[in-house]
Amino acid sequence: MALIAVAADKGAPGVTTASVALAAVWPRPVLLAECDPAGGDIVYRLPGVGGTRLDPRRGLLSLAVAARHGLRPHQVWEHTQKLYGGLDVLAGVTSAEQGAGLDALWAVVGGLLSRIPDADVIADCGRIGVDGSHYDLLAEADAVVLITRASLAEVVRLRDRAMAVTNALHRRGRPGARIGVVVIADHRNFKTDIAEVGQAIGQGKGPASVIGGLAY
């Protein structure tokens, strides 16, 4: 099955919201994995089954601890929880300090998530900056998708970040990797905004290409 890493360059274009929405309507069995090294907030924003609060101690952090001693992909499910409505989620770390403790384990985590049997994984990777250990997870993904809003500043940054991600993946043995772009656009200018972003990033000429959009 597939690991899809969803991320952004800067600002708050809606990576978590987009990841949750995509997972909620995914046509195959899916796991939503919160892999933001700066700390996620799903445990605070979304209720678990029965309206209860998710356990912040069970998720990416407990998975990483277990992975130090060896773990098989199917054992990832032992660290997941269910959101209200039934979506399976691997809750992320809750602070950047916890995320820093995973620096040596992102490749291991990515490898496990990419090999979960009988389910795709949508990984909310938050904002990604300069090349670092977190890129090891991106290198394990079958697809990397960058989220952007249809503004000039965000698109210019996105173009540069897409090239940086491509170079980082090349250094990790993924030459020729391409980056998908999803545009968060106003429904009134939906098609126009998507087309303009595609033109701005050089659709088909650079490492990134627009694969679709989500209405704001």
C-alpha angles and dihedrals in degrees: 000000000000137000112208115192114205118194146144137216105228142339122026109294092159108270095157094043091048092047093050092046093049093047092048092059099031110139095222135044106293143181122209108216120192104213103162107139090203090062131272132237106207091110088060099038105042131047125229128231111313092018093284123141118262117249108249090201093062117070137043093358096052089042092054092049091051092045090062088070096042128279137193120225095248089058090068087084089066088070099046131097134197125248122219102281095037105275112148114232137184101210115222134226114286100221142031089244091061090045091055088060089064096058094111094042107053092097091050092048091047091050092052094047092048092055103044105136120241098001140079119227125220107198118201100211097174120207116350121202132173120353111287144135092298089068087068088075091049089054089060093052124103089215136015116207123190119203120215141167119232097257126121095237094050094045093051091051090045092055091054093044092050090056091047091050091048091052091047092051090048090056088053095054100271104114116178094019111161127212123225119214126208116194121214102212141171109260091231092062098024103132094036094051093048092049092048093050089050091053092046094054092044099252109228094003103076136039094276134062134179111252098177148308143255122217112243 
